[in-house]
């Protein structure tokens, strides 16, 4: 009986051990699957954060470089936000709180992105409100010294934060566009030819100029039809300033009656009517240089800024 009891007990222990082993195997399988899922998620996250990831980086190389440098991630202090809120608010007429907030935040994003691009091009440092205030103080000290020493400088002796920012920000935009134009001329930037053609068609008016104007001119009751080429229109101001301005800005069918000073104390009534306007349009090839400069200013530069803004991570 004792042996039978021991045998039964041993069998139960064996079954218990086998059950525990099976449970352990299940848990190990679950853990392995879980570890695989975690590893897969980690790989995806790392992939998304790698330079060139389409989820995190803009398509343009410059905007990507700005992001990689870490210049698009910054915390905006209360003092900086208040400064830009006041700066933006000056150009708004009785804005709502929502409108002021939206425009202030948008402008801060633009400032940060443009300084980031400027830093990438070696034109400035990334923007911080503290460094701007430091520049204002140091600049005022230097101009005061120059004034005391009788040295020549331009602008006022002293700037406040707002006037300093306005001047330097406008200057930075000009320098960025100029640098991009130099890069294009040096072959560092290339544009898709179809994009340039589309731009040319959209902004064709920029590559047109007035060639000649045919008009009726009445003096002392006598009417004469004349055609003035561009060269004559440019010098006509010295003879008949009012007529020249009318012909250069008017449209076909426009008429005007005006007084012409015959002498110091005598005037006569004259009239004119535009009959036809001839326009010269530069071909794509002839306009190419100006076209590329305009494309950089109106399309390429704003596109880089928008890409940088889209991928910025500013905290307020």
DAMOTA-V823589 format. One record per backbone hydrogen bond with DSSP energy under -1.0 kcal/mol. CO is the residue of the C=O (numbers start at 1). NH is the residue of the N-H. If there is no record, write none. Layout:
# DAMOTA-V823589
co=(CO & CO)
nh=(NH & NH)
This chain:
# DAMOTA-V823589
co=(1 & 2 & 3 & 4 & 5 & 6 & 7 & 8 & 9 & 10 & 11 & 12 & 13 & 14 & 15 & 16 & 17 & 18 & 19 & 20 & 21 & 22 & 23 & 24 & 25 & 26 & 27 & 28 & 29 & 30 & 31 & 32 & 33 & 34 & 35 & 36 & 37 & 38 & 39 & 40 & 41 & 42 & 43 & 44 & 45 & 50 & 53 & 60 & 61 & 62 & 63 & 64 & 65 & 66 & 67 & 72 & 74 & 77 & 78 & 79 & 80 & 81 & 82 & 83 & 84 & 85 & 86 & 88 & 89 & 96 & 97 & 98 & 99 & 100 & 101 & 102 & 103 & 104 & 105 & 106 & 107 & 108 & 109 & 110 & 111 & 112 & 113 & 114 & 115 & 116 & 117 & 118 & 119 & 128 & 129 & 130 & 131 & 132 & 133 & 134 & 135 & 136 & 137 & 138 & 139 & 140 & 141 & 142 & 143 & 144 & 145 & 146 & 147 & 160 & 161 & 162 & 163 & 164 & 165 & 166 & 167 & 168 & 169 & 170 & 171 & 172 & 173 & 174 & 175 & 176 & 177 & 178 & 179 & 180 & 181 & 182 & 183 & 184 & 192 & 193 & 194 & 195 & 196 & 197 & 198 & 199 & 203 & 204 & 205 & 207 & 209 & 211 & 212 & 213 & 214 & 214 & 215 & 216 & 217 & 218 & 219 & 222 & 224 & 226 & 228 & 229 & 230 & 232 & 235 & 236 & 236 & 240 & 241 & 242 & 243 & 244 & 245 & 246 & 251 & 254 & 256 & 258 & 260 & 260 & 266 & 266 & 268 & 270 & 271 & 272 & 273 & 274 & 276 & 278 & 278 & 280 & 283 & 287 & 288 & 289 & 290 & 291 & 292 & 293 & 294 & 295 & 295 & 296 & 299 & 300 & 301 & 302 & 303 & 304 & 305 & 306 & 307 & 309 & 315)
nh=(5 & 6 & 7 & 8 & 9 & 10 & 11 & 12 & 13 & 14 & 15 & 16 & 17 & 18 & 19 & 20 & 21 & 22 & 23 & 24 & 25 & 26 & 27 & 28 & 29 & 30 & 31 & 32 & 33 & 34 & 35 & 36 & 37 & 38 & 39 & 40 & 41 & 42 & 43 & 44 & 45 & 46 & 47 & 48 & 49 & 53 & 57 & 64 & 65 & 66 & 67 & 68 & 69 & 71 & 70 & 313 & 315 & 81 & 82 & 83 & 84 & 85 & 86 & 87 & 88 & 89 & 90 & 91 & 92 & 100 & 101 & 102 & 103 & 104 & 105 & 106 & 107 & 108 & 109 & 110 & 111 & 112 & 113 & 114 & 115 & 116 & 117 & 118 & 119 & 120 & 121 & 123 & 122 & 132 & 133 & 134 & 135 & 136 & 137 & 138 & 139 & 140 & 141 & 142 & 143 & 144 & 145 & 146 & 147 & 148 & 149 & 151 & 150 & 164 & 165 & 166 & 167 & 168 & 169 & 170 & 171 & 172 & 173 & 174 & 175 & 176 & 177 & 178 & 179 & 180 & 181 & 182 & 183 & 184 & 185 & 186 & 188 & 187 & 196 & 197 & 198 & 199 & 200 & 201 & 202 & 203 & 206 & 207 & 208 & 282 & 280 & 230 & 278 & 228 & 275 & 276 & 226 & 273 & 224 & 271 & 222 & 219 & 217 & 215 & 213 & 233 & 234 & 236 & 238 & 239 & 240 & 244 & 245 & 246 & 247 & 248 & 249 & 250 & 254 & 274 & 272 & 270 & 262 & 268 & 262 & 263 & 260 & 258 & 218 & 256 & 216 & 253 & 214 & 211 & 212 & 209 & 287 & 291 & 292 & 293 & 294 & 295 & 296 & 297 & 298 & 299 & 300 & 301 & 303 & 304 & 305 & 306 & 307 & 308 & 309 & 310 & 311 & 312 & 76)
